């Protein structure tokens, strides 16, 4: 039986969060851990789908059938099936079929397995890696599939496809992506701390798009300069000033306090939110011993830059 496997990297957005939606250039990096999609043809006419977490535990399982050109659930396991996940998955697969009418058009059955390498609550791209993998399987444009199903800027799709840091600029279905080098000499002083809650990307985008962006033009210039300076930065002190300035600009734009002022006001070094503010990982500067500060506050998932970034 035919077997195919596809892989996509996870993602982290280092600069231009929110503003990347409006075409401001952003610095993003792929993570060492991502997601696999493996497809086996079988003798049935259904699609059996299983999703596994980083510990090889099956957290989602269902079965689809194609009826009257529509993908629908054929059999559900109440223990391992989430209605929300099922709905999202059908939406992605249906969108892929609309982009390529040959996808899932033959009377063949498939056993499909996804395997995450990172915790699915971490916000490293469980959705974007899935969409990029399905796009590879369906042989369609992953950025178009994203827009037709989930929405977003698309930087996460770009990270899924590249194995180096990128400068990403949104531009319709054909974003401008330039590979770049971001390998700071002070990376041993960079850590990612998980805030113990997953941020809803759709809600973050919805909140941003509801705002009246009076200072957008000024912010665009400032953030673009900060991104450029970060790439050329060689000293940790300069880097800390840059990410602090970045936080202040975004805080004013989205009318939300910075994560440092809200949760870690007495931490002596610098802290920056990544992606949608309010959850997932933050970037912090400091030494290994400085990380005890966060552990003492109940934040125990702390990953060094070298262990996180590809």
The 8 nearest C-alpha neighbors of each residue, nearest first, counted from 0:
[[1, 40, 2, 39, 41, 42, 109, 38],
 [0, 2, 40, 39, 3, 38, 41, 109],
 [1, 3, 39, 38, 0, 40, 4, 37],
 [4, 2, 38, 37, 39, 1, 5, 136],
 [5, 3, 37, 36, 38, 2, 6, 35],
 [4, 6, 36, 132, 35, 37, 3, 7],
 [5, 7, 35, 34, 132, 36, 4, 8],
 [6, 8, 159, 128, 33, 34, 160, 132],
 [9, 7, 33, 159, 29, 30, 32, 158],
 [8, 10, 33, 30, 124, 123, 29, 159],
 [11, 9, 29, 123, 30, 158, 155, 28],
 [10, 12, 28, 27, 13, 29, 123, 273],
 [13, 11, 27, 274, 273, 14, 26, 28],
 [12, 14, 27, 26, 273, 11, 15, 28],
 [13, 15, 26, 25, 16, 12, 226, 27],
 [16, 14, 25, 18, 19, 17, 222, 23],
 [15, 17, 274, 18, 14, 19, 12, 275],
 [16, 18, 19, 20, 15, 207, 204, 275],
 [19, 17, 20, 15, 21, 16, 23, 22],
 [20, 18, 23, 22, 21, 17, 15, 16],
 [21, 19, 152, 18, 22, 17, 169, 151],
 [22, 20, 19, 18, 23, 169, 17, 152],
 [21, 23, 169, 19, 168, 20, 24, 170],
 [24, 22, 19, 18, 21, 168, 25, 219],
 [23, 25, 168, 167, 19, 22, 166, 223],
 [26, 24, 15, 167, 14, 166, 19, 27],
 [25, 27, 166, 14, 13, 165, 12, 167],
 [28, 26, 12, 13, 165, 11, 164, 25],
 [27, 29, 164, 11, 10, 158, 165, 30],
 [30, 28, 10, 158, 9, 8, 309, 308],
 [31, 29, 308, 309, 9, 32, 10, 307],
 [32, 30, 309, 308, 307, 33, 29, 8],
 [31, 33, 30, 116, 9, 117, 8, 34],
 [32, 34, 8, 9, 116, 7, 115, 31],
 [33, 35, 115, 114, 7, 6, 116, 128],
 [36, 34, 6, 114, 113, 5, 37, 115],
 [35, 37, 113, 5, 4, 112, 132, 6],
 [36, 38, 4, 112, 3, 111, 113, 5],
 [37, 39, 111, 3, 2, 110, 4, 109],
 [40, 38, 2, 110, 109, 1, 41, 111],
 [39, 41, 109, 1, 0, 108, 110, 2],
 [40, 42, 108, 109, 43, 39, 110, 0],
 [43, 41, 108, 44, 107, 40, 109, 45],
 [42, 44, 108, 45, 41, 107, 109, 46],
 [45, 43, 108, 107, 106, 42, 46, 64],
 [44, 46, 64, 108, 43, 63, 47, 109],
 [47, 45, 109, 63, 62, 108, 110, 48],
 [46, 48, 62, 110, 111, 61, 109, 45],
 [47, 49, 111, 61, 60, 62, 112, 110],
 [50, 48, 60, 112, 59, 111, 113, 57],
 [49, 51, 113, 59, 57, 112, 58, 114],
 [52, 50, 57, 114, 56, 55, 58, 113],
 [51, 53, 115, 55, 54, 56, 114, 57],
 [52, 54, 116, 115, 117, 55, 118, 51],
 [53, 55, 52, 56, 51, 116, 115, 118],
 [56, 54, 51, 52, 53, 57, 114, 115],
 [57, 55, 51, 52, 54, 58, 53, 50],
 [56, 58, 51, 50, 59, 55, 52, 49],
 [59, 57, 79, 51, 50, 56, 52, 60],
 [60, 58, 79, 50, 80, 49, 57, 61],
 [61, 59, 49, 79, 48, 80, 50, 76],
 [60, 62, 75, 48, 47, 80, 76, 74],
 [61, 63, 47, 74, 73, 46, 72, 48],
 [64, 62, 72, 46, 73, 71, 45, 47],
 [63, 65, 45, 71, 73, 70, 66, 72],
 [66, 64, 70, 69, 68, 71, 67, 63],
 [65, 67, 69, 68, 64, 70, 71, 63],
 [66, 68, 69, 65, 70, 64, 71, 104],
 [69, 67, 66, 65, 70, 104, 93, 96],
 [70, 68, 66, 65, 67, 71, 93, 64],
 [71, 69, 65, 64, 66, 89, 63, 93],
 [72, 70, 63, 64, 69, 73, 65, 66],
 [71, 73, 63, 74, 62, 64, 70, 75],
 [72, 74, 63, 62, 64, 71, 75, 45],
 [75, 73, 62, 72, 61, 76, 63, 64],
 [76, 74, 61, 77, 80, 62, 73, 72],
 [75, 77, 78, 79, 80, 61, 60, 74],
 [78, 76, 80, 79, 75, 81, 60, 61],
 [77, 79, 76, 80, 59, 81, 60, 75],
 [80, 78, 59, 60, 76, 77, 58, 81],
 [79, 81, 59, 77, 60, 76, 78, 61],
 [80, 82, 84, 83, 85, 79, 59, 77],
 [81, 83, 85, 84, 86, 80, 87, 77],
 [82, 84, 86, 85, 81, 87, 88, 80],
 [85, 83, 87, 81, 86, 82, 88, 80],
 [84, 86, 82, 88, 83, 87, 81, 89],
 [87, 85, 83, 89, 84, 88, 82, 90],
 [88, 86, 90, 84, 85, 89, 83, 91],
 [87, 89, 85, 91, 90, 86, 84, 92],
 [90, 88, 92, 86, 87, 91, 93, 85],
 [89, 91, 87, 93, 88, 92, 94, 148],
 [90, 92, 94, 88, 148, 93, 89, 95],
 [93, 91, 95, 89, 94, 90, 88, 96],
 [94, 92, 96, 90, 95, 91, 89, 97],
 [93, 95, 97, 91, 96, 92, 90, 147],
 [94, 96, 92, 98, 93, 97, 91, 99],
 [97, 95, 99, 93, 100, 98, 94, 102],
 [96, 98, 94, 95, 99, 100, 93, 102],
 [99, 97, 95, 96, 139, 100, 94, 144],
 [100, 98, 96, 101, 97, 102, 95, 139],
 [99, 101, 96, 102, 97, 98, 104, 103],
 [102, 100, 104, 99, 103, 96, 105, 137],
 [101, 103, 104, 96, 100, 137, 99, 95],
 [104, 102, 105, 101, 96, 107, 106, 100],
 [105, 103, 101, 102, 106, 100, 107, 96],
 [106, 104, 107, 103, 101, 102, 108, 44],
 [107, 105, 44, 104, 108, 103, 43, 45],
 [108, 106, 44, 105, 43, 109, 40, 42],
 [107, 109, 44, 43, 45, 41, 46, 40],
 [110, 108, 40, 46, 41, 39, 111, 47],
 [109, 111, 47, 39, 38, 46, 48, 40],
 [110, 112, 38, 48, 37, 109, 47, 49],
 [113, 111, 49, 37, 50, 36, 48, 38],
 [112, 114, 36, 50, 35, 51, 37, 49],
 [115, 113, 51, 35, 34, 52, 50, 116],
 [114, 116, 34, 52, 53, 117, 33, 51],
 [115, 117, 53, 32, 33, 34, 114, 52],
 [118, 116, 53, 115, 32, 119, 33, 121],
 [117, 119, 120, 121, 53, 52, 116, 115],
 [118, 120, 121, 125, 117, 122, 52, 115],
 [121, 119, 197, 118, 122, 196, 279, 123],
 [122, 120, 119, 118, 279, 123, 197, 193],
 [121, 123, 279, 124, 120, 197, 119, 125],
 [124, 122, 9, 10, 121, 125, 11, 117],
 [123, 125, 127, 9, 126, 122, 128, 10],
 [124, 126, 128, 127, 119, 129, 123, 122],
 [127, 125, 129, 124, 128, 130, 149, 131],
 [128, 126, 124, 130, 129, 156, 125, 155],
 [127, 129, 7, 131, 130, 126, 125, 124],
 [130, 128, 126, 132, 127, 131, 133, 125],
 [131, 129, 127, 133, 132, 128, 134, 126],
 [130, 132, 134, 128, 141, 129, 133, 127],
 [133, 131, 129, 135, 134, 130, 5, 128],
 [132, 134, 136, 130, 135, 131, 137, 129],
 [135, 133, 131, 137, 141, 139, 132, 136],
 [136, 134, 138, 132, 133, 137, 131, 139],
 [135, 137, 133, 134, 138, 132, 5, 139],
 [136, 138, 134, 135, 102, 139, 133, 95],
 [139, 137, 135, 136, 134, 140, 99, 102],
 [138, 140, 134, 137, 141, 98, 99, 135],
 [141, 139, 143, 142, 144, 134, 138, 135],
 [140, 142, 144, 134, 131, 143, 139, 145],
 [143, 141, 145, 144, 140, 172, 153, 146],
 [144, 142, 146, 145, 140, 141, 172, 147],
 [143, 145, 141, 147, 142, 146, 148, 140],
 [144, 146, 142, 149, 148, 143, 150, 147],
 [145, 147, 150, 143, 144, 148, 149, 142],
 [148, 146, 144, 145, 143, 94, 149, 150],
 [149, 147, 145, 91, 146, 144, 90, 150],
 [148, 150, 145, 146, 147, 151, 91, 144],
 [151, 149, 146, 145, 148, 147, 152, 201],
 [152, 150, 153, 146, 149, 20, 145, 204],
 [151, 153, 20, 154, 169, 19, 150, 155],
 [152, 154, 156, 155, 151, 142, 157, 169],
 [155, 153, 157, 156, 152, 167, 158, 27],
 [154, 156, 158, 153, 157, 10, 127, 159],
 [157, 155, 159, 153, 154, 158, 127, 131],
 [156, 158, 154, 160, 155, 159, 161, 153],
 [159, 157, 29, 155, 161, 160, 156, 10],
 [160, 158, 8, 7, 156, 157, 9, 161],
 [159, 161, 157, 158, 7, 156, 8, 162],
 [162, 160, 158, 163, 159, 157, 29, 8],
 [161, 163, 29, 309, 160, 164, 158, 8],
 [162, 164, 161, 165, 29, 178, 28, 309],
 [165, 163, 28, 179, 27, 180, 178, 181],
 [166, 164, 178, 179, 27, 177, 26, 167],
 [165, 167, 26, 177, 25, 176, 178, 24],
 [166, 168, 176, 25, 24, 175, 165, 154],
 [169, 167, 24, 175, 22, 174, 23, 170],
 [168, 170, 22, 174, 152, 171, 175, 167],
 [169, 171, 174, 173, 168, 172, 175, 22],
 [172, 170, 173, 174, 169, 143, 142, 152],
 [171, 173, 143, 142, 174, 170, 140, 169],
 [172, 174, 171, 170, 175, 142, 169, 143],
 [175, 173, 170, 169, 168, 172, 176, 171],
 [174, 176, 168, 167, 169, 170, 173, 177],
 [177, 175, 167, 166, 174, 168, 165, 178],
 [178, 176, 166, 165, 179, 167, 175, 164],
 [177, 179, 165, 164, 166, 163, 176, 180],
 [178, 180, 165, 164, 177, 181, 166, 163],
 [181, 179, 164, 182, 178, 163, 230, 165],
 [182, 180, 183, 164, 230, 179, 163, 28],
 [181, 183, 180, 184, 186, 185, 230, 164],
 [184, 182, 185, 186, 181, 233, 232, 230],
 [183, 185, 186, 233, 182, 234, 187, 235],
 [184, 186, 183, 187, 188, 235, 234, 189],
 [185, 187, 189, 188, 183, 184, 304, 182],
 [188, 186, 185, 189, 304, 303, 305, 286],
 [189, 187, 285, 186, 286, 284, 185, 190],
 [188, 190, 284, 186, 304, 187, 283, 303],
 [191, 189, 303, 304, 283, 302, 282, 284],
 [190, 192, 282, 302, 281, 301, 280, 303],
 [193, 191, 301, 280, 281, 300, 194, 190],
 [192, 194, 280, 300, 195, 279, 301, 281],
 [193, 195, 196, 278, 279, 280, 192, 298],
 [196, 194, 193, 298, 197, 279, 278, 300],
 [197, 195, 278, 194, 279, 198, 120, 193],
 [198, 196, 279, 278, 120, 122, 121, 199],
 [197, 199, 278, 279, 200, 277, 196, 275],
 [198, 200, 202, 201, 203, 197, 275, 278],
 [201, 199, 203, 202, 198, 204, 275, 151],
 [200, 202, 204, 203, 199, 205, 151, 150],
 [201, 203, 205, 199, 204, 200, 206, 198],
 [204, 202, 200, 206, 205, 201, 275, 207],
 [203, 205, 207, 201, 202, 206, 208, 200],
 [204, 206, 202, 208, 203, 207, 201, 209],
 [207, 205, 203, 209, 204, 208, 202, 210],
 [208, 206, 204, 209, 210, 205, 203, 253],
 [207, 209, 205, 210, 206, 204, 211, 203],
 [208, 210, 206, 207, 205, 211, 204, 212],
 [211, 209, 208, 207, 212, 206, 253, 252],
 [210, 212, 213, 209, 208, 252, 207, 214],
 [213, 211, 215, 214, 210, 252, 253, 216],
 [212, 214, 215, 211, 216, 252, 210, 217],
 [215, 213, 217, 212, 216, 218, 252, 219],
 [214, 216, 218, 212, 217, 213, 219, 252],
 [217, 215, 219, 218, 214, 220, 213, 212],
 [216, 218, 220, 219, 214, 215, 221, 222],
 [219, 217, 215, 221, 216, 220, 222, 214],
 [220, 218, 216, 222, 217, 221, 223, 215],
 [219, 221, 223, 217, 218, 222, 224, 216],
 [220, 222, 218, 224, 223, 219, 225, 217],
 [223, 221, 225, 224, 219, 220, 218, 226],
 [222, 224, 226, 220, 225, 221, 219, 227],
 [225, 223, 227, 221, 222, 226, 228, 220],
 [226, 224, 222, 228, 227, 223, 229, 241],
 [227, 225, 229, 223, 224, 228, 222, 14],
 [226, 228, 224, 230, 225, 229, 223, 231],
 [229, 227, 225, 231, 230, 226, 232, 224],
 [230, 228, 232, 226, 231, 227, 225, 238],
 [229, 231, 227, 228, 232, 181, 226, 180],
 [232, 230, 228, 229, 233, 227, 181, 183],
 [231, 233, 229, 230, 228, 234, 238, 237],
 [232, 234, 184, 231, 183, 235, 185, 237],
 [235, 233, 237, 236, 232, 238, 185, 184],
 [234, 236, 238, 237, 185, 239, 233, 232],
 [237, 235, 239, 234, 238, 240, 241, 233],
 [236, 238, 240, 239, 235, 234, 241, 232],
 [237, 239, 235, 241, 236, 240, 232, 242],
 [240, 238, 236, 242, 241, 237, 269, 235],
 [241, 239, 237, 243, 238, 242, 244, 236],
 [240, 242, 238, 244, 239, 243, 225, 245],
 [241, 243, 245, 244, 239, 240, 271, 246],
 [244, 242, 246, 240, 245, 241, 239, 247],
 [243, 245, 241, 247, 242, 246, 240, 248],
 [244, 246, 242, 248, 243, 247, 241, 249],
 [247, 245, 243, 249, 244, 248, 250, 242],
 [246, 248, 250, 244, 245, 249, 251, 243],
 [247, 249, 245, 251, 250, 246, 252, 244],
 [248, 250, 252, 246, 251, 247, 253, 245],
 [251, 249, 247, 255, 248, 252, 254, 253],
 [252, 250, 254, 249, 248, 253, 247, 255],
 [251, 253, 249, 250, 254, 248, 212, 214],
 [254, 252, 255, 250, 251, 249, 207, 210],
 [255, 253, 251, 250, 252, 256, 249, 210],
 [254, 256, 250, 253, 257, 251, 252, 249],
 [257, 255, 250, 261, 258, 260, 254, 251],
 [256, 258, 259, 260, 250, 261, 246, 255],
 [257, 259, 261, 260, 262, 256, 272, 263],
 [260, 258, 263, 264, 257, 261, 262, 270],
 [259, 261, 264, 257, 258, 262, 263, 256],
 [260, 262, 258, 259, 257, 263, 256, 264],
 [263, 261, 259, 258, 260, 264, 257, 265],
 [262, 264, 259, 266, 265, 260, 261, 258],
 [265, 263, 260, 259, 266, 262, 261, 267],
 [264, 266, 263, 267, 259, 260, 262, 268],
 [265, 267, 263, 264, 268, 292, 269, 259],
 [268, 266, 265, 269, 264, 285, 263, 289],
 [267, 269, 266, 284, 285, 270, 283, 239],
 [270, 268, 284, 239, 283, 243, 271, 267],
 [271, 269, 283, 282, 259, 284, 281, 272],
 [272, 270, 282, 281, 242, 246, 283, 273],
 [271, 273, 281, 276, 282, 274, 258, 270],
 [272, 274, 281, 12, 13, 280, 275, 271],
 [275, 273, 16, 12, 276, 272, 17, 11],
 [274, 276, 203, 200, 273, 277, 198, 16],
 [277, 275, 278, 272, 274, 273, 198, 203],
 [278, 276, 198, 275, 279, 258, 272, 194],
 [277, 279, 198, 197, 196, 194, 276, 280],
 [278, 280, 197, 122, 193, 121, 194, 198],
 [281, 279, 193, 192, 191, 194, 273, 278],
 [280, 282, 272, 192, 191, 273, 271, 283],
 [281, 283, 191, 271, 270, 190, 272, 192],
 [284, 282, 270, 190, 269, 189, 191, 281],
 [283, 285, 189, 188, 269, 268, 190, 270],
 [286, 284, 188, 289, 268, 189, 283, 287],
 [285, 287, 289, 288, 188, 290, 284, 187],
 [286, 288, 289, 290, 285, 291, 188, 190],
 [287, 289, 290, 286, 291, 285, 292, 293],
 [290, 288, 286, 291, 287, 285, 292, 293],
 [289, 291, 292, 288, 287, 293, 294, 286],
 [290, 292, 294, 289, 293, 288, 295, 287],
 [293, 291, 290, 295, 294, 289, 296, 266],
 [294, 292, 296, 298, 295, 291, 290, 297],
 [295, 293, 298, 291, 299, 297, 296, 292],
 [294, 296, 292, 293, 297, 291, 298, 299],
 [297, 295, 293, 294, 298, 292, 299, 291],
 [296, 298, 294, 295, 299, 293, 195, 292],
 [299, 297, 294, 293, 296, 300, 194, 193],
 [298, 300, 294, 301, 297, 293, 193, 192],
 [301, 299, 193, 298, 192, 302, 195, 194],
 [300, 302, 192, 191, 299, 193, 190, 303],
 [303, 301, 191, 190, 307, 306, 304, 192],
 [302, 304, 190, 306, 305, 191, 307, 189],
 [303, 305, 307, 190, 306, 189, 308, 186],
 [304, 306, 303, 307, 308, 186, 187, 309],
 [305, 307, 303, 304, 308, 302, 31, 309],
 [308, 306, 304, 305, 30, 31, 303, 302],
 [309, 307, 30, 31, 305, 304, 306, 29],
 [308, 31, 30, 29, 162, 307, 163, 28]]
